[in-house]
Amino acid sequence: MKKLVLVAVLIGTGITFFSFTQKFDLKASITRGKEVYDANCSTCHMAEGEGIEGAFPPLAKSDYLSDKARLVKIVLLGIKGPIKVNGNAYDAEMAGVSLTDEQVADVLNYVRNSWGNKGAAITPAEIQPALKVESKEYQAY
């Protein structure tokens, strides 16, 4: 009888644990990310991510979006110095933006999955660890 009660308690605990574990919803993140993008990024990178030639690099069909850690640092800490995006040189400065981890994940998921881009999901839990990753291609603001 004690074994039966123990098994029932373990099963109940497992069901409760898994019912509180939420699966990351990339589609919802992208939807929220569009709002963050429109409010913080579209002025320079434009509404469709096309950028402004010679001034602000494009995000649409961009070859610069693969390094998650670099992107997190750019959004939160800014960037300065020369970079190449889609074969074109850019040498402007971008100040970091004050956003929550969820907002950073959302805006990066939006950018990495819009305008011809396709990228794996970035979760809010990845944001702070990404700031600690060494990146040879990142130049702090």
C-alpha positions, 0 to 999 in steps of 0.5 A, a space after each residue: 500500500 505504501 508503494 502505491 501511495 508513493 507511486 501516486 505521489 511521484 506521478 502527481 508531482 511529475 504531472 504538476 512539474 511538466 504542466 508548469 514547464 512552458 514550451 518556448 513559442 517562437 511565433 509569439 516571440 516574433 509577433 512581440 519582436 515586431 513591436 520592439 523593432 518598430 519602436 527601437 530599430 526601424 528608424 535606422 534599419 527601416 521598416 522592411 530591414 533594408 537599412 540605408 546604404 552607406 549608413 545603416 546596414 540591412 537586416 533583410 537577407 543579412 549575412 550578419 545574423 548568425 552569431 547570437 552572442 554578437 547580436 545580443 551584445 550589439 542590441 544591448 551594448 551597441 557597436 562601433 567600428 567597421 563591419 561588413 554586411 552582405 559584402 558592403 562596408 559600414 562604419 557607423 556607431 550604434 548605441 545599445 538599447 535598454 531592453 529586457 531579456 525577453 524584449 531582446 530575444 523577441 526582437 532578435 527572433 523577429 529580425 532573424 525570421 523576417 525579410 528572407 532571414 531564417 534563424 533558430 530561436 533565441 530564448 530570454 534565458 540565453 541573453 545574459 549568458 550571451 553577454 559573457 561569450 567572447 566574440 572576435 568580431 564584436 567591437 564594443 560601443 
